[in-house]
């Protein structure tokens, strides 16, 4: 199974820009130094390889003229996370702002001097922050390139920026006690202290709407039946908070935060249990199984008094009593669920999204092409087919601006079912 980091690399290094493509290639080992002795040649330890594995990004608007960009970088020296000083000494950062995907029109460009003021290590990531001058446009695409000195190795990241939007999500970042930089994700754990801040500071009153709602998981990729009319969500409660002050939400659910209640778009924040993105509760372990199980199997497990025992028995029966294979299959499946939660959580859990469903069953795509409102995932070979494409269209909503829905086709059936069967017989480990 490819790792979460490997998947991110595909997301950031194969973007379909006209005239701009990643030159990131399979990393080669740094040549070993030759140490000589008068008696014999001593073979040194292999040099640890430096590599940038993946980049994620977000932005916050200072005002209509300045934008602050944050890059969250997975960078390693061998198997160890690189230190900020090592990163600064080895890597370079350049950027270009394009008017849109697939165009050559440049709205701005520059290189960023990396130093201890703008490069930090937070948890397991290197976080880079820098300012760009906002062009006089409503929209643009920032292409950042991190390259390694003295090599051709580079990794790209694309970030769409709404320079004039000025919504709550564009102005406010979510900061925790452990971080001087805003979170890149849309979720926070219950009882975790956090603060909502603007780049320029200041204390404001914010309006919060709370929804105690359970969203449905993604439907089958072959289900082409027209969707019914979307149900409106009822607000369960509302209250006000202050920015730049410590906060703590104790109830799980969806919170939407506004600077002004007349605005249609807020800052959606999903509050989840303390173990998320891991899935550990027995009742939560059952839910993602709908992607590889029948309705009858799911209903039988639901009837059980002991979920955990019944789930173990279920996996063991799928593997014909082979306990080691069942254990490995469980680890692989719920590892994918955890990665989907890390990558794709929007206003609902990542595993419930269309992207999460495809990722869990089929794994990381081999290629991703992205445009303003669409992503296309390509799998070189899955099931009985080659070069399979899944198209996701961006769907605007009042909570987040990066939620996507799959374009469904009945023709996915001969691709989908063989992979599901591979999960059920233990072939995917």
C-alpha positions in Angstrom: 0.0 0.0 0.0 1.3 3.5 -0.8 1.5 5.8 2.1 -0.4 8.9 2.8 2.7 10.9 2.0 3.1 9.1 -1.3 -0.5 10.0 -2.2 0.1 13.7 -1.4 3.1 13.6 -3.8 0.8 12.6 -6.6 -1.5 15.5 -5.7 1.2 18.1 -5.8 3.6 16.9 -8.5 1.6 16.0 -11.5 -0.6 19.1 -11.8 -1.8 19.9 -15.4 -0.3 23.3 -15.9 0.4 24.4 -19.5 4.2 24.9 -19.6 4.6 24.0 -15.9 5.2 20.5 -14.7 7.1 18.8 -11.9 10.5 17.4 -12.6 10.5 15.4 -9.4 12.0 12.0 -10.3 12.8 8.9 -8.3 15.3 10.1 -5.8 18.8 8.6 -6.0 21.1 8.1 -3.1 23.7 10.8 -2.4 27.1 9.4 -3.5 29.0 7.9 -0.6 32.3 9.5 0.4 35.4 7.5 -0.2 37.5 7.0 3.0 41.0 5.6 2.5 43.4 4.0 5.0 47.1 3.1 4.5 46.1 -0.5 5.1 42.6 -0.9 3.7 39.7 1.1 2.3 36.9 1.5 4.9 33.4 1.4 3.6 31.4 4.3 5.2 27.8 4.2 6.2 25.5 5.1 3.3 24.6 8.8 3.3 21.1 9.5 4.4 18.9 10.8 1.6 17.2 14.2 1.8 13.8 14.3 0.3 10.6 16.3 0.2 7.7 13.8 0.1 4.7 16.0 0.0 3.3 19.6 0.3 0.0 20.8 1.5 -1.0 24.5 1.7 -3.5 27.1 2.7 -3.6 30.9 2.8 -5.0 33.8 4.8 -5.7 37.3 3.5 -4.1 40.2 5.3 -6.3 42.5 3.2 -7.0 43.0 -0.5 -3.3 43.7 -1.2 -1.4 41.1 0.7 -1.9 37.3 1.2 0.0 35.1 3.6 0.7 31.6 2.3 1.5 28.5 4.4 3.2 25.4 3.1 3.1 22.2 5.2 6.0 20.1 4.0 6.8 16.4 4.7 10.6 16.5 4.5 12.9 13.7 5.6 16.6 12.9 6.0 16.6 9.1 5.6 13.7 8.0 7.8 13.9 10.9 10.2 12.1 14.2 9.9 14.5 16.9 8.8 15.3 19.8 11.1 14.5 23.4 10.1 18.2 24.3 9.9 18.8 21.3 7.6 15.9 22.3 5.4 17.0 25.9 5.1 20.5 24.8 4.1 19.4 22.4 1.4 16.1 23.6 -0.2 14.9 26.6 -2.1 11.4 28.0 -2.6 10.1 29.9 -5.7 6.5 30.7 -6.7 4.5 31.9 -9.6 0.9 33.2 -9.5 -1.1 32.3 -12.7 -4.4 33.7 -13.7 -5.9 30.2 -13.9 -5.1 26.6 -14.5 -3.8 25.8 -18.0 -2.7 29.4 -18.8 0.7 31.1 -19.1 -0.5 34.5 -17.9 1.6 35.3 -14.8 0.2 37.7 -12.2 3.3 37.6 -10.0 6.3 35.6 -9.1 9.3 35.5 -6.7 11.7 33.5 -4.6 11.4 33.2 -0.9 14.5 33.5 1.3 14.2 30.7 3.8 15.4 31.4 7.4 14.5 30.7 11.0 11.8 33.4 10.9 9.7 31.7 8.2 10.7 28.0 8.5 9.5 26.0 11.6 9.0 22.4 12.6 5.5 21.8 13.9 4.7 18.2 14.9 6.0 16.1 12.0 6.0 18.8 9.3 8.2 21.7 8.2 5.9 24.7 7.9 7.0 27.6 5.7 5.1 30.9 5.7 5.6 33.8 3.3 3.7 36.9 2.0 2.8 37.5 -1.6 1.4 40.7 -3.2 -2.2 40.1 -4.2 -2.8 40.9 -7.9 -5.9 43.0 -8.8 -7.9 39.9 -9.6 -10.7 37.9 -7.9 -8.9 34.6 -8.4 -5.5 33.1 -9.1 -3.4 29.9 -8.8 -0.2 30.0 -6.8 2.3 27.4 -7.9 5.0 26.9 -5.3 8.2 24.9 -6.2 10.5 23.5 -3.6 13.8 22.4 -5.1 17.0 20.8 -3.7 20.2 22.7 -4.2 22.6 21.1 -6.6 20.0 18.6 -8.0 17.1 18.5 -10.4 14.8 17.3 -7.6 11.7 19.5 -7.1 8.1 19.1 -5.8 5.2 21.4 -6.8 2.1 22.5 -4.9 -0.8 24.4 -6.4 -3.1 26.6 -4.3 -6.2 28.5 -5.6 -6.5 31.9 -3.9 -9.6 34.1 -3.8 -8.0 37.4 -3.4 -11.2 39.5 -3.1 -13.5 37.0 -1.3 -12.9 38.1 2.3 -15.0 35.4 3.9 -14.4 34.1 7.4 -12.4 31.2 6.1 -10.2 33.5 4.1 -9.5 35.8 7.0 -9.3 33.6 10.1 -7.0 30.7 10.9 -7.4 28.0 13.6 -4.4 27.9 15.9 -3.7 25.4 18.7 -1.5 25.7 21.7 1.1 23.6 20.0 1.4 25.7 16.8 2.4 29.2 15.8 0.9 28.5 12.4 -2.8 27.8 11.5 -4.1 24.3 11.0 -4.3 23.1 7.4 -7.2 20.8 8.2 -11.0 21.3 8.7 -11.3 19.4 12.0 -10.3 19.7 15.6 -10.7 17.2 18.5 -13.1 17.6 21.4 -11.7 19.5 24.4 -8.7 20.7 22.3 -7.9 24.3 23.1 -7.7 26.5 20.0 -7.8 30.1 18.9 -9.3 31.9 15.9 -6.9 34.6 14.7 -6.5 37.0 11.8 -3.0 37.6 10.4 -3.1 41.2 11.4 -4.5 40.4 14.9 -7.4 42.1 16.6 -10.4 40.9 18.6 -13.7 40.5 16.9 -17.1 39.0 17.8 -17.9 35.9 15.7 -21.2 34.1 15.3 -21.3 30.3 15.6 -24.0 27.9 14.4 -23.9 24.3 15.6 -25.3 21.4 13.7 -25.7 18.1 15.6 -26.1 16.1 12.3 -24.7 12.8 11.0 -23.9 13.0 7.3 -24.3 10.0 5.1 -21.4 8.1 3.6 -20.6 8.3 -0.1 -22.9 6.2 -2.3 -21.7 3.6 -4.8 -19.7 5.0 -7.8 -22.1 3.1 -10.0 -25.2 4.7 -8.6 -26.2 7.1 -11.4 -29.8 7.7 -10.1 -30.6 11.4 -9.9 -30.2 12.8 -6.4 -33.2 14.0 -4.5 -33.6 17.5 -3.4 -31.0 18.4 -0.8 -32.4 18.6 2.7 -31.8 21.8 4.6 -29.9 21.5 7.9 -31.5 22.7 11.0 -29.4 24.8 13.3 -29.4 23.1 16.7 -27.9 26.1 18.6 -26.1 29.3 18.1 -23.8 31.5 20.1 -21.1 34.1 19.9 -17.4 33.9 20.5 -14.4 36.3 20.4 -11.5 35.9 18.1 -7.9 35.9 19.6 -9.1 34.2 22.8 -8.7 30.5 23.8 -11.7 28.3 22.9 -12.8 24.8 23.5 -15.7 22.9 21.9 -16.8 19.9 23.9 -19.6 18.5 21.7 -18.9 16.6 18.6 -20.6 18.0 15.5 -20.3 20.6 12.8 -19.7 24.3 13.7 -20.0 27.1 11.2 -18.4 30.4 12.1 -19.2 33.8 10.6 -18.0 37.3 11.0 -21.4 38.5 9.7 -24.6 36.5 9.7 -25.6 38.0 6.4 -22.7 36.1 4.7 -23.5 32.8 3.0 -20.1 31.2 3.5 -18.5 30.6 6.9 -15.6 28.7 8.4 -16.7 25.2 8.8 -15.1 23.3 11.7 -15.8 19.6 12.3 -15.3 18.7 16.0 -14.5 15.0 16.3 -13.6 12.5 19.0 -10.2 12.6 20.7 -8.9 9.6 18.6 -9.7 11.0 15.2 -8.4 10.6 12.5 -7.9 7.1 13.8 -11.1 5.0 14.0 -11.1 2.8 17.2 -14.6 2.7 18.7 -16.3 -0.6 17.7 -19.5 1.2 16.4 -17.3 3.5 14.3 -15.2 0.6 13.0 -18.4 -0.9 11.5 -19.4 2.2 9.4 -16.7 2.2 6.7 -17.2 -1.5 6.0 -20.2 -0.6 3.9 -17.7 0.0 1.0 -16.7 -3.7 1.0 -19.7 -5.5 2.6 -23.2 -6.4 1.7 -26.2 -4.8 3.5 -27.1 -8.1 5.0 -23.6 -8.4 6.5 -23.8 -4.9 7.9 -27.2 -5.5 9.4 -26.2 -8.7 11.0 -23.2 -7.0 12.7 -25.5 -4.2 13.9 -27.7 -6.8 15.7 -24.8 -8.1 17.7 -24.4 -7.3 21.4 -20.6 -7.2 21.2 -19.6 -5.2 18.2 -15.9 -5.8 18.6 -16.1 -9.6 18.9 -18.5 -9.7 16.0 -16.3 -7.6 13.8 -13.3 -9.8 14.5 -15.4 -12.9 13.6 -16.6 -11.2 10.4 -13.0 -10.5 9.2 -11.9 -13.9 10.2 -14.7 -15.6 8.2 -13.8 -13.5 5.1 -10.3 -14.9 5.3 -11.4 -18.5 5.8 -10.1 -18.6 9.3 -6.6 -17.4 8.5 -6.0 -15.1 11.5 -2.7 -13.5 10.3 -4.2 -12.6 7.0 -7.3 -11.2 8.8 -5.2 -9.1 11.1 -3.2 -7.7 8.2 -6.3 -6.9 6.2 -7.8 -5.1 9.2 -4.7 -3.0 9.6 -4.6 -2.2 5.9 -8.3 -1.3 5.6 -8.4 1.0 8.7 -5.1 2.5 7.8 -6.7 3.7 4.6 -9.7 5.0 6.6 -7.3 7.0 8.8 -5.5 8.4 5.8 -8.8 9.3 4.2 -9.8 11.2 7.3 -6.5 13.1 7.3 -6.7 14.0 3.6 -10.3 14.6 2.8 -12.3 15.7 5.9 -14.5 18.6 4.9 -17.9 19.2 6.6 -18.0 15.5 7.2 -15.5 12.8 8.0 -13.0 12.1 5.2 -13.9 8.5 4.9 -17.5 9.5 4.1 -16.6 11.7 1.2 -16.5 10.6 -2.4 -12.7 11.0 -2.5 -12.4 9.1 0.7 -14.4 6.2 -0.7 -12.3 5.9 -3.8 -9.1 6.2 -1.8 -10.1 3.5 0.7 -11.1 0.9 -1.9 -8.6 1.7 -4.8 -5.8 3.3 -2.9 -3.8 6.4 -4.0 -4.2 7.4 -7.6 -1.2 7.1 -10.0 -1.9 10.6 -11.3 -4.0 13.6 -10.5 -4.9 16.4 -12.9 -6.6 19.5 -11.4 -8.4 22.5 -12.8 -10.3 25.3 -11.1 -13.4 23.3 -10.2 -12.4 19.7 -11.1 -10.0 16.9 -10.2 -9.4 13.8 -12.3 -7.8 10.8 -10.6 -6.1 8.2 -12.9 -5.3 4.7 -11.9 -3.0 2.9 -14.3 -4.6 -0.5 -13.6 -7.3 -1.5 -11.3 -9.6 -4.5 -11.5 -9.9 -5.6 -15.1 -9.1 -2.2 -16.6 -6.2 0.2 -17.4 -6.1 4.0 -17.3 -9.3 4.3 -15.2 -10.3 7.9 -14.6 -12.5 9.2 -11.7 -13.7 12.8 -12.1 -14.6 14.9 -9.0 -16.4 18.3 -9.4 -16.1 21.0 -6.7 -19.4 21.6 -4.9 -19.8 24.9 -3.2 -21.4 24.9 0.2 -21.7 27.2 3.2 -19.0 25.3 5.2 -15.9 24.7 3.1 -14.7 25.5 -0.4 -12.8 22.2 -1.2 -15.6 19.6 -1.1 -15.8 17.5 -4.3 -18.4 15.0 -5.6 -17.7 12.1 -7.9 -19.2 11.9 -11.4 -20.7 8.4 -11.3 -20.9 5.8 -14.1 -22.4 2.4 -14.3 -19.3 1.4 -16.3 -17.2 1.4 -13.2 -18.8 -2.0 -12.2 -16.1 -4.3 -13.8 -13.4 -2.2 -12.2 -14.9 -1.8 -8.7 -16.2 -5.2 -7.8 -12.9 -7.1 -8.5 -11.1 -4.8 -6.1 -13.8 -5.1 -3.5 -13.5 -8.9 -3.8 -9.7 -8.6 -3.3 -10.4 -6.8 0.0 -12.8 -9.6 1.0 -10.4 -12.5 0.2 -7.3 -10.9 1.8 -5.5 -10.1 -1.5 -5.0 -6.5 -0.5 -2.6 -6.2 2.4 
